[in-house]
Amino acid sequence: MQSLYEILMLILDVIWFVMIAHILMSWLLNFQVLNMGQPIVAQIWYGLNRLLEPIYTPIRRFLPDMGALDLAPLVAFIGLIAARIVLQNNAGFFYGF
């Protein structure tokens, strides 16, 4: 069961890094530090979007329309941190008694 705990934590860590990369890249694109005209930037951006849209889309259905402000990444990020906290607080379940 310890292996299951470590695998779940690894998956949450990978999702965390992908979300951080997506959030930082969205800021860099909005402040025009990065340009979508560059093929590698566009490729990374579309790849990150394809990975994270299945997470963001259900969240967007429940959030009110805020115009240009998208709160789905923030809600997903908070949910991810909450999942890590719950998993860490219940680690004893995976290690046995």
Buried (B, 14 or more C-beta within 10 A) or exposed (E): EEEEBEEBBEEBEEBBEBBEBBBEBBEBBEEEEBEEEEEEBBEBBEEBEEBBEEBBEEBBEEBEEEEEEBBBBEBBBEEBEEBBEEBEEEEEEBEEE
